[in-house]
């Protein structure tokens, strides 16, 4: 039995980033309407710190 030629997987990076932005946006709107703008700022700060921490950790392990 012959192996068919495999096609490369489609690149869904742009679609995934767009959906992540849309989900983050509606989540921030929900937080703002429910708990105020301070909760949005705190959540954004925590996300920023978490992403920075993951980046630092990834850089340390890739040396």
C-alpha positions in Angstrom: 0.0 0.0 0.0 1.4 3.4 -1.0 1.6 6.3 1.4 -0.2 9.3 0.1 1.8 12.6 0.0 1.0 14.5 3.1 -0.1 18.1 2.7 1.2 20.7 5.1 -1.2 21.7 7.9 -2.9 25.0 7.4 -1.5 28.0 9.3 -4.3 29.1 11.7 -2.1 31.5 13.6 -3.9 34.7 12.5 -7.3 33.1 13.2 -6.2 32.0 16.7 -4.8 35.4 17.5 -7.9 37.2 16.3 -10.2 34.9 18.4 -8.0 35.4 21.4 -8.3 39.2 21.0 -12.1 39.0 20.6 -12.4 36.8 23.7 -10.1 39.0 25.7 -12.1 42.1 24.6 -15.5 40.7 25.6 -14.1 39.5 28.9 -12.7 43.0 29.6 -16.1 44.6 28.7 -17.8 42.1 31.1 -15.4 42.9 33.9 -15.7 46.7 33.3 -19.5 46.5 33.3 -19.7 44.3 36.4 -16.8 45.4 38.6 -15.5 48.7 37.2 -12.4 49.8 35.3 -10.0 49.0 38.1 -10.8 45.3 37.7 -9.9 45.5 34.0 -6.6 47.3 34.8 -5.7 44.7 37.5 -6.5 41.8 35.1 -4.5 43.3 32.4 -1.6 43.8 34.8 -1.8 40.2 35.9 -1.9 38.9 32.3 1.1 41.1 31.4 3.1 39.8 34.4 2.1 36.2 33.7 3.2 36.5 30.0 6.4 38.2 31.0 7.1 35.4 33.5 6.5 32.7 30.9 8.8 34.5 28.4 11.6 34.8 31.0 11.1 31.1 31.9 11.2 30.0 28.3 14.4 32.0 27.7 16.1 30.5 30.7 15.4 26.9 29.6 16.4 27.5 26.0 20.0 28.4 26.8 
